Amino acid sequence: MKVVVNVFLKAGVLDSQGKAVHHALKSIHFENVSDVRVGKQIVLKLNESDEKKAMEDVTRMCEDLLANTVIEDYTIEIVK
């Protein structure tokens, strides 16, 4: 089973990397971009067939290691 986890900074947390990318885009004349937020994507291949169990396991992985839940949010998607 393939699972995709997207981790991104919570709203209100300064995204310095996003600001740098935004500035760089403007410097190469992409003026129509109003904001940039940068995150990370983690793709997991699980030896699990039960989707409910997989979601529970991946949620635990996110809470314990993959995301800093003080400043980051995450989404989990099971890819069929």
C-alpha positions in Angstrom: 0.0 0.0 0.0 1.3 3.4 -0.9 0.7 6.3 1.4 1.6 10.0 0.8 2.2 12.4 3.7 2.3 16.1 3.1 3.9 18.2 5.9 3.6 22.0 5.9 4.0 24.8 8.3 0.9 25.9 10.2 -0.8 29.1 9.2 0.8 32.0 10.9 4.3 30.4 11.2 6.9 32.3 9.2 8.0 30.3 6.1 11.4 31.7 5.4 12.0 29.2 2.6 8.7 30.1 1.0 9.6 33.8 1.3 13.0 33.2 -0.4 11.3 31.3 -3.3 8.7 34.0 -3.6 11.4 36.7 -3.9 13.3 34.6 -6.4 10.2 34.1 -8.6 9.6 37.9 -8.6 13.2 38.5 -9.5 12.7 36.4 -12.7 9.5 38.3 -13.5 6.8 36.0 -12.2 4.8 38.9 -10.7 1.5 37.0 -10.6 2.6 34.9 -7.6 1.2 36.4 -4.4 2.6 33.9 -1.8 4.6 30.8 -1.5 4.6 28.1 1.2 7.2 25.3 1.0 6.6 21.9 2.6 7.7 18.3 2.3 6.2 15.2 0.9 7.0 11.7 2.3 5.9 8.6 0.3 5.7 5.4 2.2 5.2 1.9 1.0 3.5 -0.2 3.7 3.2 -3.9 4.0 -0.4 -3.5 5.2 -3.7 -4.2 3.5 -6.1 -2.8 6.1 -6.6 0.9 5.3 -7.8 1.7 8.8 -4.7 0.2 10.4 -2.5 1.9 7.9 -4.0 5.3 8.7 -3.6 4.7 12.4 0.1 3.7 11.9 0.9 6.6 9.6 -0.8 9.1 12.0 1.4 7.7 14.8 4.5 8.1 12.5 3.5 11.7 11.8 2.9 12.5 15.5 6.1 10.8 16.7 8.6 11.6 13.9 7.6 12.9 10.5 6.0 16.2 11.6 6.8 18.7 14.3 3.2 19.1 15.4 4.0 22.3 17.3 4.6 24.2 14.1 3.5 21.8 11.3 0.3 20.3 10.0 0.1 17.2 7.9 -2.2 15.4 5.5 -2.3 11.6 4.8 -3.5 10.1 1.5 -3.7 6.5 0.7 -3.0 6.0 -3.0 -5.0 3.3 -4.6 
